[in-house]
Amino acid sequence: MSEGPSLETVGDVIAPPSEPGGGGGLTGVLHVPLLGNPNTGKTTLFNALCGLRHKTSNFPGTTQEARIGVVRIGSESSEAEVHLVDLPGIYSLELDLLEARVCRDVLAGRLSPKGEPIGDPEAVCIVADATNLARNLVFVGEVLRRRLPTVVALNMIDLARGQGREINLRTLEEQLGCRVVAVSARKGEGLEALSAAIRTATVPTHTPPGDQTELEHWADRLAVRSMQPAGGNAPGIGTTLSLTDRLDPLLVSPWTGIPIFAAVMVAVFYAIFSIAQFPMEWIDAFFGTAADFVERVLPEGILRDLIARGVVVGIGATAVFVPQICLLFFLISLLEDTGYLARAALLMHRVLRPFGLPGHAFVPLLSSHACALPGIMSTRVIPDRRERLATILVAPFMTCSARLPVYVLVTSLLFKGQPLYAGLAFVGCYMLGAIAGLFSAFIARQTILKGPARPMVLELPTYKVPSLRTALATTIDRGWVFLKNAGTNILAICIVLWWLGSYPHVLPPESAKLLRVQATDLRALADTTTDTTKVEAQRASAQKLEDEANRLTAADAKARSFIGRMGKTVQPVFAPLGYDWQLTIGVLTSFAAREVFVSTMAIVTSAGGDDADVHDEGIVQSIATAPRDDGKTPIFTTATCWSVLVFFVLAMQCLPTLAVTAKEAGGAKWALLQLVWMSGVAYAAAFIVFQSLRLAGIS
Amino acid sequence: MSIPWTDWQFWVATVVALLALWLVLRNLLPPGWLPFTKRRGKETKASLTVGGKPVDRK
């Protein structure tokens, strides 16, 4: 345990602290961890103090995320630059959890976020919930025992006042032996006083009891004492039912809570898919224009193709999902801030428990419906390692945005002009993914991840109006992490796919050459014709022939490229599922990223260019009617469509997700297991579907 | 059917594609399996001391 801050050992220039409340205090760079129980408004306070001036990194050797914000306090002559480190919310420093270990090590000066120097913190800021003082004081007591310069930020003081709780700060300060500042991070109250207090923080004058039971009694006594206004009687706490007391019976009860929860989730998804589609279309159009621009500006050659079809398409493939992901994080952050998400996790605990997953898994699984990457990254909130691994393994079963273009394509092939059936098939895909995920979790928890279920201890915070500022800061932060981590992978995969699809170079097929000759003849004929109407018709026909020749050339080049050969080699494996070599190429490229399936199929079936748009009726029609090598049987028969749909619902076709799984789960073996298990399940299910339909005479 | 071996642009594109492949595989394979990826240092045991003196463990 550290014996106070070793000012000499820290590299920065530190002046000795002056008396609390004085105008001076520490100068230079101060490293101040911000810690507290979960749901005490710690992140809101961090955002209120630092705004957007923060960076996100990791604690070395852990997957624990660290946010570091910078706050400047004081005048130019005696300015202190406070590096505030937002530590994970924990209920006790003594817990056997990664989060608690990180907090312990930071307080002991053994650990710092990447890029920050290791050493004793100059001060500690504990965030305590003023509406739940007794329990928060237990944690405060644990930190005070570390004998570091400490300030207690009594957050949500406005809510406490609203509940009729008057806290005597003077009494609390005397009993704790350190500065206590009442703040409302949500409203921005008391922030200046808190900043000043951090700068003048001193080692507490009292040491709370070390025994846990005694510490709890100490906290209870202190809470009761400080709730008494000086010279007055205790306030009438609980004389009227608060909003939380009134809402909780409705929202936490399974009978009413689950339907309300379902309605909230439908609203969240509706908002995500309806609002995000506009920016997604703009981004898609922007990158399409950018690719065209590159092709126009740069001289013809391999590098132009690499930039236009590899780099620009790669960046576009990442950026197009950013609106959905940001919107998802924004809405989740708002829900979390209201206090509802904790109730939702409690409700889902009852649903997920039989499958061996905790209620904490609900948010990661929900996030995975936008993209499995942020979903897997958010499993860090799950305290139990086995439960966390099980959640990571099954998160990609949830239908992500990248699957949607495939669903749109296949359902429109299956149910042309029948939107109701297409919609039902869509819902069925979502349900199949979720059910497969739950049963896979059950199997994992009964076999490789067998272990006792950890009881879920969750504090239900009071309901409050969410902070837009916090939601925005979280959204920007999460969105950037997604772009940085997933974007790099997707871009790299697109470049590799481009290379495999571009080489070796092949001569145009005879059919394309013939069409070009015909087009040239038609143009020559048009030049000699005097009738204007005929000239236009001849030129239009020539252009059509030229386009057809280009499409045939592209399809032939793709078929004979490295990736095309791989398709033909691997095709026998997929033959029992009803796939020909062209469909096999589509499926193979989708193992890198699902979203490339439609554009690959468009190219392979000669339906259009790389930027093919699935909503374009012509392209869907072209893919629907594209024949196999026999020239008669369509690639997409009814049985094949169902087989493809089931395969894409269940298969692990996303290299970036595998990379993140390997990173978060702590080894490539977990990513390999995920790939083998999901793809095995997908193969078996697609085989059963295709063969059953074939035997039933539906083909 | 050919590979444009003599085209310098082909080599630039190939180097970029190899770098991209390395980036993808780096996250998938254990450290040390690929060139230029750090292998984690061997863990060593250290005795617990306070103020430079060994701690008596009961």
Interface residues (C-beta under 8 A of the other chain):
Chain A: G301 I302 L303 D305 L306 G310 T488 N489 L491 A492 I493 I495 V496 W498 W499 S502 Y503 P504 H505 V506 L507 R560 L655 L658 A659 V660 A662 K663 G667 A668 A671
Chain B: M1 S2 I3 P4 D7 Q9 F10 V12 A13 T14 V16 A17 L19 A20 L21 L23 V24 N27 L28 L29 P30
